[in-house]
Amino acid sequence: MNKEDLLLTNIKNVHDKIVYLNKPVMESRLEGYTSTEIHCIEAIENSAQPNVSQIAQTLFMTRGAISKLTKKLIKKDAISSYKNPDNKKEIYFKLTDKGREAFNTHEQLHKEFKQRDAQVFNAITDNQYEAMMTFLNHYNTHLEKEIHDKEK
């Protein structure tokens, strides 16, 4: 196996193990929500004026998929929609109390997962960290360009 294949396999293995460990905990503490719904809630909370286009771009999903997703979250009373007085055309979203509760639970779970994994991250030297971040940033920029070129 060449170094590219080995590196990508290891990244995938780490991701799969994180999912394996986190998924059951998330499913039990965020019962009634899918992973995609929670990520949509997170995108809404972290955006100043979240609309379908902005959420789609954030989550790398189609606008149609986000429209369906937001309708489900409105039915679950996790989000509500509103129009900006300055732009009557565009529909925006915000979290309801129930959606904020799901968001806060999700944030708490991430803190717990960080604590679980702290021993690994605390052992990384600054040089190791910088090397990994340089590679990940470079690869991320490449993938973003590929996505942008594909969408033209």
DSSP file with accessible surface (Angstrom, degrees, kcal/mol):
  #  RESIDUE AA STRUCTURE BP1 BP2  ACC     N-H-->O    O-->H-N    N-H-->O    O-->H-N    TCO  KAPPA ALPHA  PHI   PSI    X-CA   Y-CA   Z-CA
    1    1 A M              0   0  160      0, 0.0     2,-0.0     0, 0.0     0, 0.0   0.000 360.0 360.0 360.0 131.5    0.0    0.0    0.0
    2    2 A N     >  -     0   0   87      1,-0.1     4,-2.7     4,-0.0     5,-0.2  -0.264 360.0-100.7 -78.2 170.5    1.4    3.4   -0.9
    3    3 A K  H  > S+     0   0  186      1,-0.2     4,-2.6     2,-0.2     5,-0.2   0.853 121.0  53.2 -64.2 -33.7    1.6    6.3    1.6
    4    4 A E  H  > S+     0   0  123      2,-0.2     4,-2.7     1,-0.2     5,-0.2   0.954 112.4  43.9 -64.0 -49.1   -1.5    8.0    0.2
    5    5 A D  H  > S+     0   0   72      1,-0.2     4,-2.5     2,-0.2    -2,-0.2   0.907 114.8  50.0 -62.0 -42.1   -3.6    4.9    0.5
    6    6 A L  H  X S+     0   0   86     -4,-2.7     4,-2.4     2,-0.2    -1,-0.2   0.926 112.4  46.7 -63.8 -44.0   -2.2    4.2    3.9
    7    7 A L  H  X S+     0   0   73     -4,-2.6     4,-2.6    -5,-0.2    -2,-0.2   0.944 114.3  46.3 -64.1 -47.6   -2.9    7.7    5.1
    8    8 A L  H  X S+     0   0   55     -4,-2.7     4,-2.5     1,-0.2    -2,-0.2   0.889 112.2  51.9 -65.0 -36.1   -6.4    7.8    3.7
    9    9 A T  H  X S+     0   0   54     -4,-2.5     4,-2.7    -5,-0.2    -1,-0.2   0.925 110.5  48.1 -64.2 -42.4   -7.1    4.3    5.2
   10   10 A N  H  X S+     0   0   83     -4,-2.4     4,-2.5     2,-0.2    -2,-0.2   0.896 110.7  50.6 -66.8 -39.4   -6.0    5.5    8.6
   11   11 A I  H  X S+     0   0   70     -4,-2.6     4,-2.6     2,-0.2    -2,-0.2   0.944 112.7  47.3 -61.2 -45.2   -8.1    8.7    8.4
   12   12 A K  H  X S+     0   0  118     -4,-2.5     4,-3.1     1,-0.2    -2,-0.2   0.919 111.2  51.3 -62.1 -43.5  -11.1    6.5    7.5
   13   13 A N  H  X S+     0   0   61     -4,-2.7     4,-2.2     2,-0.2    -1,-0.2   0.911 110.6  48.2 -61.5 -42.5  -10.3    4.1   10.3
   14   14 A V  H  X S+     0   0   84     -4,-2.5     4,-2.4     2,-0.2    -2,-0.2   0.948 113.4  48.0 -62.7 -46.6  -10.1    6.9   12.9
   15   15 A H  H  X S+     0   0  113     -4,-2.6     4,-2.6     1,-0.2    -2,-0.2   0.933 111.3  50.3 -58.7 -46.4  -13.4    8.4   11.6
   16   16 A D  H  X S+     0   0   63     -4,-3.1     4,-2.6     1,-0.2    -1,-0.2   0.887 111.2  48.7 -61.5 -38.9  -15.1    5.0   11.7
   17   17 A K  H  X S+     0   0  136     -4,-2.2     4,-2.3     2,-0.2    -1,-0.2   0.886 109.8  51.3 -70.2 -37.9  -13.9    4.3   15.3
   18   18 A I  H  X S+     0   0   67     -4,-2.4     4,-3.0     2,-0.2     5,-0.3   0.945 112.8  46.3 -61.4 -46.3  -15.1    7.8   16.4
   19   19 A V  H  X S+     0   0   61     -4,-2.6     4,-2.9     1,-0.2    -2,-0.2   0.929 110.4  53.7 -61.4 -44.0  -18.5    7.1   14.9
   20   20 A Y  H  < S+     0   0  181     -4,-2.6    -1,-0.2     1,-0.2    -2,-0.2   0.902 116.7  37.6 -58.6 -42.2  -18.6    3.6   16.5
   21   21 A L  H  X S+     0   0   89     -4,-2.3     4,-0.6     1,-0.1    -1,-0.2   0.883 124.0  38.8 -77.2 -39.6  -18.0    5.1   19.9
   22   22 A N  H  X S+     0   0   20     -4,-3.0     4,-2.9    -5,-0.2     5,-0.2   0.832 100.1  71.3 -83.6 -34.1  -20.0    8.2   19.6
   23   23 A K  H  X S+     0   0  113     -4,-2.9     4,-3.1    -5,-0.3     5,-0.2   0.904  97.7  46.5 -57.2 -49.6  -23.1    7.1   17.7
   24   24 A P  H  > S+     0   0   74      0, 0.0     4,-1.9     0, 0.0    -1,-0.2   0.909 115.3  47.7 -62.7 -36.7  -24.8    5.0   20.4
   25   25 A V  H  X S+     0   0   50     -4,-0.6     4,-2.5     2,-0.2     5,-0.2   0.938 114.3  46.5 -67.0 -45.5  -24.3    7.7   23.0
   26   26 A M  H  X S+     0   0   38     -4,-2.9     4,-2.4     1,-0.2    -1,-0.2   0.916 111.1  52.1 -63.0 -44.0  -25.6   10.4   20.7
   27   27 A E  H  < S+     0   0  111     -4,-3.1    -1,-0.2    -5,-0.2    -2,-0.2   0.878 113.3  43.9 -62.6 -36.4  -28.6    8.3   19.6
   28   28 A S  H >< S+     0   0   80     -4,-1.9     3,-0.7    -5,-0.2    -1,-0.2   0.906 120.0  39.8 -76.6 -38.0  -29.6    7.7   23.2
   29   29 A R  H 3< S+     0   0  106     -4,-2.5    -2,-0.2     1,-0.2    -1,-0.2   0.716 123.7  39.9 -83.2 -21.4  -29.1   11.3   24.4
   30   30 A L  T >< S+     0   0    9     -4,-2.4     3,-1.9    -5,-0.2    -1,-0.2  -0.221  84.5 172.9-117.8  41.8  -30.5   12.8   21.3
   31   31 A E  T <   +     0   0  164     -3,-0.7    -3,-0.1     1,-0.3     3,-0.1  -0.186  63.5  29.4 -55.6 135.6  -33.4   10.4   20.8
   32   32 A G  T 3  S+     0   0   54      1,-0.2     2,-0.4    -5,-0.2    -1,-0.3   0.330 103.3  93.2  96.2  -7.1  -35.8   11.3   18.1
   33   33 A Y    <   -     0   0   38     -3,-1.9    -1,-0.2    -6,-0.2     2,-0.2  -0.950  65.1-138.9-119.8 141.2  -33.2   13.1   16.0
   34   34 A T     >  -     0   0   73     -2,-0.4     4,-2.2     1,-0.1     5,-0.2  -0.497  32.0-108.6 -84.9 165.2  -31.0   11.9   13.1
   35   35 A S  H  > S+     0   0   77      1,-0.2     4,-2.4     2,-0.2     5,-0.2   0.904 121.4  52.5 -58.6 -41.9  -27.4   12.9   12.9
   36   36 A T  H  > S+     0   0   61      1,-0.2     4,-2.1     2,-0.2    -1,-0.2   0.898 107.2  51.9 -64.0 -39.6  -28.2   15.0    9.9
   37   37 A E  H  > S+     0   0    5      2,-0.2     4,-2.5     1,-0.2    -1,-0.2   0.923 109.8  49.3 -63.3 -41.4  -31.0   16.8   11.8
   38   38 A I  H  X S+     0   0    7     -4,-2.2     4,-2.6     1,-0.2    -2,-0.2   0.912 110.2  50.5 -65.1 -39.8  -28.6   17.6   14.6
   39   39 A H  H  X S+     0   0   71     -4,-2.4     4,-2.5     2,-0.2    -1,-0.2   0.876 109.9  50.8 -66.9 -33.6  -26.0   18.9   12.2
   40   40 A C  H  X S+     0   0    0     -4,-2.1     4,-2.5     2,-0.2    -2,-0.2   0.928 109.6  49.9 -66.9 -43.9  -28.7   21.1   10.6
   41   41 A I  H  X S+     0   0    1     -4,-2.5     4,-2.5     1,-0.2    -2,-0.2   0.927 111.8  49.2 -57.9 -44.2  -29.6   22.4   14.1
   42   42 A E  H  X S+     0   0   47     -4,-2.6     4,-2.2     1,-0.2    -2,-0.2   0.915 109.9  50.7 -62.3 -43.1  -26.0   23.2   14.7
   43   43 A A  H  < S+     0   0    9     -4,-2.5     4,-0.3     2,-0.2    -1,-0.2   0.895 111.1  49.0 -63.7 -39.6  -25.7   25.0   11.4
   44   44 A I  H >< S+     0   0    6     -4,-2.5     3,-1.2     1,-0.2    -2,-0.2   0.938 112.2  47.9 -65.2 -45.5  -28.7   27.1   12.2
   45   45 A E  H 3< S+     0   0   65     -4,-2.5    -2,-0.2     1,-0.2    -1,-0.2   0.867 112.6  49.0 -64.0 -35.2  -27.4   28.0   15.6
   46   46 A N  T 3< S+     0   0  111     -4,-2.2     2,-0.4    -5,-0.2    -1,-0.2   0.345  99.0  81.0 -91.1   7.5  -23.9   28.9   14.3
   47   47 A S  S <  S-     0   0   28     -3,-1.2     8,-0.0    -4,-0.3     7,-0.0  -0.908  70.1-141.5-115.9 144.5  -25.1   31.1   11.5
   48   48 A A  S    S+     0   0   99     -2,-0.4    -1,-0.1     1,-0.3    -4,-0.0   0.928  99.6   5.5 -67.3 -46.5  -26.2   34.8   11.8
   49   49 A Q  S    S-     0   0   91      2,-0.0     2,-0.3    43,-0.0    -1,-0.3  -0.618  82.5-162.9-138.4  78.5  -29.1   34.4    9.3
   50   50 A P        +     0   0    4      0, 0.0    43,-2.0     0, 0.0     2,-0.2  -0.449  17.3 164.8 -72.7 123.8  -29.5   30.8    8.3
   51   51 A N  B  >  -A   92   0A  24     -2,-0.3     4,-2.6    41,-0.2     5,-0.3  -0.736  53.5 -89.6-123.8 178.4  -31.5   30.2    5.1
   52   52 A V  H  > S+     0   0   24     39,-0.6     4,-2.7    -2,-0.2     5,-0.2   0.925 124.5  48.2 -57.6 -46.7  -31.8   27.1    2.9
   53   53 A S  H  > S+     0   0   56      1,-0.2     4,-2.2     2,-0.2    -1,-0.2   0.919 113.0  46.9 -62.3 -44.9  -28.9   28.1    0.6
   54   54 A Q  H  > S+     0   0   51      2,-0.2     4,-2.3     1,-0.2    -1,-0.2   0.919 114.1  46.9 -65.4 -43.2  -26.5   28.9    3.5
   55   55 A I  H  X S+     0   0    0     -4,-2.6     4,-2.7     2,-0.2    -2,-0.2   0.923 110.9  52.9 -65.1 -41.8  -27.4   25.7    5.4
   56   56 A A  H  X>S+     0   0    7     -4,-2.7     5,-2.2    -5,-0.3     4,-0.8   0.917 110.9  47.0 -59.1 -43.5  -27.0   23.6    2.1
   57   57 A Q  H ><5S+     0   0  151     -4,-2.2     3,-0.6    -5,-0.2    -1,-0.2   0.919 112.9  49.2 -65.5 -42.5  -23.5   25.1    1.6
   58   58 A T  H 3<5S+     0   0   65     -4,-2.3    -2,-0.2     1,-0.2    -1,-0.2   0.897 119.7  36.2 -63.4 -42.2  -22.5   24.5    5.2
   59   59 A L  H 3<5S-     0   0   40     -4,-2.7    -1,-0.2    -5,-0.2    -2,-0.2   0.388 105.9-121.8 -95.5   2.3  -23.6   20.9    5.2
   60   60 A F  T <<5S+     0   0  141     -4,-0.8     2,-0.3    -3,-0.6    -3,-0.2   0.934  70.9 126.4  54.6  49.6  -22.6   20.1    1.6
   61   61 A M      < -     0   0   65     -5,-2.2    -1,-0.2    -6,-0.2    -2,-0.1  -0.852  65.4 -94.0-128.1 166.4  -26.2   19.1    0.7
   62   62 A T     >  -     0   0   95     -2,-0.3     4,-2.1     1,-0.1     5,-0.2  -0.416  30.8-118.3 -77.9 158.4  -28.7   20.2   -2.0
   63   63 A R  H  > S+     0   0  162      1,-0.2     4,-2.6     2,-0.2     5,-0.2   0.883 116.4  56.2 -63.0 -35.8  -31.2   23.0   -1.3
   64   64 A G  H  > S+     0   0   45      1,-0.2     4,-2.0     2,-0.2    -1,-0.2   0.912 106.6  48.6 -62.0 -42.2  -33.9   20.4   -1.9
   65   65 A A  H  > S+     0   0   31      1,-0.2     4,-2.4     2,-0.2    -1,-0.2   0.898 111.6  49.8 -65.0 -39.6  -32.6   18.2    0.8
   66   66 A I  H  X S+     0   0    0     -4,-2.1     4,-3.2     2,-0.2     5,-0.3   0.897 107.1  55.0 -68.0 -37.6  -32.3   21.1    3.2
   67   67 A S  H  X S+     0   0   39     -4,-2.6     4,-1.9     1,-0.2    -2,-0.2   0.938 111.7  44.0 -59.3 -45.5  -35.9   22.1    2.5
   68   68 A K  H  X S+     0   0  150     -4,-2.0     4,-2.0     2,-0.2    -2,-0.2   0.913 114.4  50.4 -63.7 -42.9  -37.1   18.6    3.4
   69   69 A L  H  X S+     0   0   14     -4,-2.4     4,-2.2     1,-0.2    -2,-0.2   0.920 110.0  48.3 -63.7 -44.9  -34.9   18.5    6.4
   70   70 A T  H  X S+     0   0    5     -4,-3.2     4,-2.3     1,-0.2    -1,-0.2   0.881 108.4  55.2 -67.2 -33.9  -36.1   21.9    7.7
   71   71 A K  H  X S+     0   0  142     -4,-1.9     4,-2.3    -5,-0.3    -1,-0.2   0.916 108.7  48.5 -62.4 -41.7  -39.7   20.9    7.2
   72   72 A K  H  X S+     0   0  122     -4,-2.0     4,-1.7     1,-0.2    -2,-0.2   0.912 111.8  48.8 -62.7 -42.5  -39.1   17.8    9.4
   73   73 A L  H  <>S+     0   0    0     -4,-2.2     5,-2.8     2,-0.2     6,-1.0   0.844 109.3  52.2 -69.8 -31.5  -37.4   19.9   12.1
   74   74 A I  H ><5S+     0   0   68     -4,-2.3     3,-1.7     3,-0.2    -1,-0.2   0.931 108.9  50.9 -66.5 -42.5  -40.3   22.4   12.0
   75   75 A K  H 3<5S+     0   0  194     -4,-2.3    -2,-0.2     1,-0.3    -1,-0.2   0.845 109.5  50.6 -61.5 -34.4  -42.7   19.4   12.5
   76   76 A K  T 3<5S-     0   0   64     -4,-1.7    -1,-0.3    -5,-0.1    -2,-0.2   0.422 113.4-123.1 -81.6  -0.5  -40.6   18.3   15.5
   77   77 A D  T < 5S+     0   0   96     -3,-1.7    21,-0.5     2,-0.2    22,-0.5   0.799  79.3 121.1  60.4  32.8  -40.8   21.8   16.9
   78   78 A A  S   <S+     0   0    0     -5,-2.8    18,-2.2    20,-0.2     2,-0.3   0.735  76.8  17.0 -92.4 -27.6  -37.0   22.1   16.9
   79   79 A I  E     -B   95   0A   2     -6,-1.0     2,-0.3    16,-0.3    16,-0.2  -0.926  63.7-155.1-137.9 162.9  -36.8   25.1   14.6
   80   80 A S  E     -B   94   0A  39     14,-2.5    14,-2.3    -2,-0.3     2,-0.3  -0.932  17.2-128.3-132.9 160.5  -39.2   27.8   13.3
   81   81 A S  E     +B   93   0A  65     -2,-0.3     2,-0.3    12,-0.2    12,-0.2  -0.760  27.1 170.6-108.5 156.2  -39.0   29.9   10.2
   82   82 A Y  E     -B   92   0A  72     10,-2.3    10,-3.3    -2,-0.3     2,-0.4  -0.972  26.9-124.5-154.7 163.0  -39.2   33.7    9.8
   83   83 A K  E     -B   91   0A 120     -2,-0.3     8,-0.1     8,-0.2     5,-0.1  -0.939  26.2-121.6-114.0 140.8  -38.8   36.4    7.2
   84   84 A N  E >   -B   87   0A  22      3,-0.7     3,-1.8     6,-0.6     6,-0.1  -0.615  18.6-132.1 -76.1 132.4  -36.5   39.3    7.6
   85   85 A P  T 3  S+     0   0   95      0, 0.0     3,-0.3     0, 0.0    -1,-0.1   0.810 108.6  53.0 -57.4 -26.9  -38.4   42.6    7.4
   86   86 A D  T 3  S+     0   0  153      1,-0.3     2,-0.3     2,-0.1    -2,-0.0   0.627 118.5  34.4 -81.6 -15.8  -35.7   43.9    4.9
   87   87 A N  E <   + B   0  84A  59     -3,-1.8    -3,-0.7     3,-0.1    -1,-0.3  -0.748  61.4 177.5-143.1  90.7  -36.1   40.8    2.6
   88   88 A K  E    S+     0   0A 145     -3,-0.3    -1,-0.1    -2,-0.3    -2,-0.1   0.663  78.8  59.3 -70.2 -17.5  -39.7   39.5    2.4
   89   89 A K  E    S+     0   0A 184     -5,-0.1     2,-0.2     2,-0.0    -1,-0.2   0.911  89.4  75.8 -77.1 -46.6  -38.7   36.8   -0.1
   90   90 A E  E     -     0   0A  58     -3,-0.2    -6,-0.6    -6,-0.1     2,-0.5  -0.486  68.5-146.1 -78.3 136.6  -36.0   34.9    1.8
   91   91 A I  E     - B   0  83A  73     -2,-0.2   -39,-0.6    -8,-0.1     2,-0.3  -0.868  17.5-170.2-102.1 132.2  -37.0   32.4    4.6
   92   92 A Y  E     -AB  51  82A  19    -10,-3.3   -10,-2.3    -2,-0.5     2,-0.3  -0.744   9.2-138.9-115.8 166.6  -34.7   32.1    7.6
   93   93 A F  E     + B   0  81A   9    -43,-2.0     2,-0.3    -2,-0.3   -12,-0.2  -0.921  15.9 179.9-129.2 151.3  -34.6   29.6   10.5
   94   94 A K  E     - B   0  80A 114    -14,-2.3   -14,-2.5    -2,-0.3     2,-0.2  -0.971  33.9 -99.1-143.9 158.7  -34.0   29.8   14.2
   95   95 A L  E     - B   0  79A  14     -2,-0.3   -16,-0.3   -16,-0.2     2,-0.1  -0.527  28.7-145.3 -78.0 143.6  -34.0   27.3   17.0
   96   96 A T     >  -     0   0   22    -18,-2.2     4,-2.8    -2,-0.2     5,-0.2  -0.384  40.9 -90.6 -88.4 179.6  -37.0   26.8   19.3
   97   97 A D  H  > S+     0   0  144      1,-0.2     4,-2.1     2,-0.2     5,-0.1   0.910 132.1  50.2 -58.8 -40.4  -36.6   26.0   23.0
   98   98 A K  H  > S+     0   0  101    -21,-0.5     4,-1.9     2,-0.2    -1,-0.2   0.904 111.2  48.1 -65.6 -40.0  -36.7   22.3   22.0
   99   99 A G  H  > S+     0   0    0    -22,-0.5     4,-2.6   -21,-0.3    -2,-0.2   0.893 109.9  52.1 -67.4 -37.9  -34.1   22.8   19.3
  100  100 A R  H  X S+     0   0   94     -4,-2.8     4,-2.9     2,-0.2    -2,-0.2   0.893 107.0  53.7 -66.1 -36.4  -31.8   24.7   21.7
  101  101 A E  H  X S+     0   0  134     -4,-2.1     4,-2.4    -5,-0.2    -2,-0.2   0.933 110.2  46.7 -62.8 -44.0  -32.1   21.9   24.1
  102  102 A A  H  X S+     0   0    5     -4,-1.9     4,-2.5     2,-0.2    -2,-0.2   0.922 112.7  50.4 -63.4 -42.8  -31.0   19.4   21.4
  103  103 A F  H  X S+     0   0   18     -4,-2.6     4,-2.5     1,-0.2    -2,-0.2   0.937 111.3  47.8 -59.9 -46.9  -28.1   21.8   20.4
  104  104 A N  H  X S+     0   0   87     -4,-2.9     4,-2.3     2,-0.2    -1,-0.2   0.885 111.1  50.7 -64.0 -39.4  -27.0   22.1   24.1
  105  105 A T  H  X S+     0   0   35     -4,-2.4     4,-2.5     2,-0.2    -1,-0.2   0.929 110.4  50.2 -62.7 -43.2  -27.1   18.3   24.5
  106  106 A H  H  X S+     0   0    2     -4,-2.5     4,-2.1     1,-0.2    -2,-0.2   0.918 110.3  49.4 -61.2 -44.2  -25.0   17.9   21.4
  107  107 A E  H  X S+     0   0   67     -4,-2.5     4,-1.9     1,-0.2    -1,-0.2   0.909 110.1  51.4 -62.2 -41.3  -22.5   20.5   22.6
  108  108 A Q  H  X S+     0   0   82     -4,-2.3     4,-2.2     1,-0.2    -2,-0.2   0.906 107.7  52.8 -63.5 -40.7  -22.3   18.7   26.0
  109  109 A L  H  X S+     0   0    0     -4,-2.5     4,-2.6     1,-0.2    -1,-0.2   0.912 106.4  52.8 -62.0 -40.7  -21.6   15.4   24.2
  110  110 A H  H  X S+     0   0   73     -4,-2.1     4,-2.4     1,-0.2    -1,-0.2   0.902 108.0  51.3 -62.8 -38.1  -18.8   16.9   22.3
  111  111 A K  H  X S+     0   0  122     -4,-1.9     4,-2.2     2,-0.2    -1,-0.2   0.920 110.4  49.0 -62.8 -42.2  -17.2   18.1   25.6
  112  112 A E  H  X S+     0   0   59     -4,-2.2     4,-2.3     2,-0.2    -2,-0.2   0.908 111.2  49.3 -64.3 -41.1  -17.5   14.6   27.0
  113  113 A F  H  X S+     0   0   17     -4,-2.6     4,-1.8     2,-0.2    -1,-0.2   0.889 109.5  52.4 -66.1 -38.6  -15.9   13.1   23.9
  114  114 A K  H  X S+     0   0  158     -4,-2.4     4,-0.7     1,-0.2    -1,-0.2   0.910 109.5  49.4 -63.2 -40.4  -13.1   15.6   24.1
  115  115 A Q  H >< S+     0   0  148     -4,-2.2     3,-0.8     1,-0.2     4,-0.4   0.913 108.6  53.1 -64.2 -41.6  -12.5   14.6   27.7
  116  116 A R  H 3< S+     0   0   90     -4,-2.3     3,-0.3     1,-0.2    -1,-0.2   0.879 118.2  36.4 -58.3 -39.1  -12.4   10.9   26.7
  117  117 A D  H >X S+     0   0   45     -4,-1.8     4,-1.6     1,-0.2     3,-1.1   0.381  85.6 104.9 -98.0   3.2   -9.8   11.6   24.0
  118  118 A A  H <X S+     0   0   30     -3,-0.8     4,-3.1    -4,-0.7     5,-0.3   0.847  71.5  62.6 -57.3 -37.4   -7.8   14.3   25.9
  119  119 A Q  H 3> S+     0   0  157     -4,-0.4     4,-0.7    -3,-0.3    -1,-0.3   0.867 106.0  46.4 -60.1 -33.6   -4.9   12.0   26.7
  120  120 A V  H X4 S+     0   0   87     -3,-1.1     3,-0.6     2,-0.2     4,-0.4   0.947 115.9  43.3 -72.4 -47.5   -4.1   11.5   23.0
  121  121 A F  H >< S+     0   0  132     -4,-1.6     3,-1.0     1,-0.2    -2,-0.2   0.849 109.5  57.0 -70.4 -31.8   -4.4   15.2   22.1
  122  122 A N  H 3< S+     0   0  132     -4,-3.1    -1,-0.2     1,-0.2    -2,-0.2   0.755 102.7  56.8 -69.1 -22.3   -2.4   16.3   25.2
  123  123 A A  T << S+     0   0   75     -4,-0.7     2,-0.3    -3,-0.6    -1,-0.2   0.580  82.4 104.5 -85.9  -8.9    0.5   14.1   24.1
  124  124 A I    <   -     0   0   44     -3,-1.0     2,-0.1    -4,-0.4    -3,-0.0  -0.567  68.3-134.5 -76.8 130.6    0.9   15.7   20.7
  125  125 A T     >  -     0   0   73     -2,-0.3     4,-2.6     1,-0.1     5,-0.2  -0.385  22.6-110.3 -77.0 162.8    3.8   18.1   20.4
  126  126 A D  H  > S+     0   0  133      1,-0.2     4,-2.8     2,-0.2     5,-0.2   0.888 120.0  52.1 -59.7 -39.6    3.5   21.5   18.8
  127  127 A N  H  > S+     0   0  137      2,-0.2     4,-2.3     1,-0.2    -1,-0.2   0.903 110.0  47.7 -65.3 -41.8    5.6   20.3   15.8
  128  128 A Q  H  > S+     0   0  103      2,-0.2     4,-2.5     1,-0.2     5,-0.2   0.925 112.9  49.6 -62.6 -44.0    3.4   17.2   15.3
  129  129 A Y  H  X S+     0   0  117     -4,-2.6     4,-2.8     1,-0.2     5,-0.2   0.936 111.0  48.5 -60.5 -48.2    0.3   19.4   15.5
  130  130 A E  H  X S+     0   0  108     -4,-2.8     4,-2.5     1,-0.2    -1,-0.2   0.904 111.3  50.3 -61.2 -40.8    1.6   21.9   13.0
  131  131 A A  H  X S+     0   0   64     -4,-2.3     4,-2.2     2,-0.2    -1,-0.2   0.932 113.2  45.5 -64.4 -44.4    2.5   19.2   10.5
  132  132 A M  H  X S+     0   0   89     -4,-2.5     4,-2.9     1,-0.2     5,-0.2   0.921 114.1  48.4 -65.1 -42.6   -0.9   17.6   10.8
  133  133 A M  H  X S+     0   0   59     -4,-2.8     4,-2.8     2,-0.2     5,-0.3   0.887 109.2  53.3 -67.0 -37.3   -2.7   20.9   10.5
  134  134 A T  H  X S+     0   0   89     -4,-2.5     4,-2.2    -5,-0.2    -1,-0.2   0.947 113.2  43.5 -60.9 -48.1   -0.6   22.0    7.5
  135  135 A F  H  X S+     0   0   79     -4,-2.2     4,-2.9     2,-0.2     5,-0.3   0.951 115.7  47.3 -61.9 -50.1   -1.5   18.7    5.7
  136  136 A L  H  X S+     0   0   83     -4,-2.9     4,-2.8     1,-0.2     5,-0.2   0.904 113.2  48.3 -62.4 -41.1   -5.2   18.9    6.6
  137  137 A N  H  X S+     0   0   89     -4,-2.8     4,-2.4    -5,-0.2    -1,-0.2   0.915 113.2  48.2 -64.3 -41.7   -5.5   22.5    5.6
  138  138 A H  H  X S+     0   0  138     -4,-2.2     4,-2.1    -5,-0.3    -2,-0.2   0.934 115.1  44.5 -63.4 -46.2   -3.8   21.8    2.3
  139  139 A Y  H  X S+     0   0   75     -4,-2.9     4,-2.6     2,-0.2    -2,-0.2   0.915 112.6  52.1 -66.3 -41.6   -6.0   18.8    1.6
  140  140 A N  H  X S+     0   0   78     -4,-2.8     4,-2.7    -5,-0.3    -1,-0.2   0.915 108.8  50.3 -60.9 -43.8   -9.1   20.7    2.7
  141  141 A T  H  X S+     0   0   88     -4,-2.4     4,-2.2     2,-0.2    -1,-0.2   0.919 110.3  50.8 -61.3 -42.4   -8.3   23.5    0.3
  142  142 A H  H  X S+     0   0   88     -4,-2.1     4,-2.3     1,-0.2    -2,-0.2   0.937 111.6  47.0 -60.1 -46.7   -7.8   21.1   -2.5
  143  143 A L  H  X S+     0   0   67     -4,-2.6     4,-2.6     1,-0.2    -2,-0.2   0.898 109.7  53.4 -65.8 -38.7  -11.2   19.4   -1.8
  144  144 A E  H  X S+     0   0   97     -4,-2.7     4,-2.7     2,-0.2    -1,-0.2   0.904 109.1  49.5 -61.4 -41.3  -12.9   22.8   -1.6
  145  145 A K  H  X S+     0   0  115     -4,-2.2     4,-2.9     2,-0.2     5,-0.2   0.922 110.1  50.9 -63.2 -42.6  -11.5   23.7   -5.0
  146  146 A E  H  X S+     0   0   95     -4,-2.3     4,-2.1     2,-0.2    -2,-0.2   0.915 111.7  47.4 -61.0 -42.3  -12.7   20.3   -6.4
  147  147 A I  H  X S+     0   0   59     -4,-2.6     4,-1.8     2,-0.2    -2,-0.2   0.943 112.6  49.1 -64.2 -45.5  -16.2   21.0   -5.0
  148  148 A H  H  < S+     0   0  109     -4,-2.7     4,-0.5     1,-0.2    -2,-0.2   0.923 112.0  48.0 -60.6 -44.8  -16.3   24.5   -6.4
  149  149 A D  H >< S+     0   0   60     -4,-2.9     3,-0.8     1,-0.2    -1,-0.2   0.877 110.4  52.6 -64.4 -36.0  -15.1   23.2   -9.9
  150  150 A K  H 3< S+     0   0  185     -4,-2.1    -1,-0.2     1,-0.2    -2,-0.2   0.842 106.3  53.7 -67.6 -33.8  -17.8   20.5   -9.8
  151  151 A E  T 3<        0   0  145     -4,-1.8    -1,-0.2    -5,-0.1    -2,-0.2   0.513 360.0 360.0 -82.2  -6.0  -20.5   23.0   -9.0
  152  152 A K    <         0   0  178     -3,-0.8    -3,-0.0    -4,-0.5    -4,-0.0  -0.321 360.0 360.0 -70.1 360.0  -19.7   25.3  -12.0
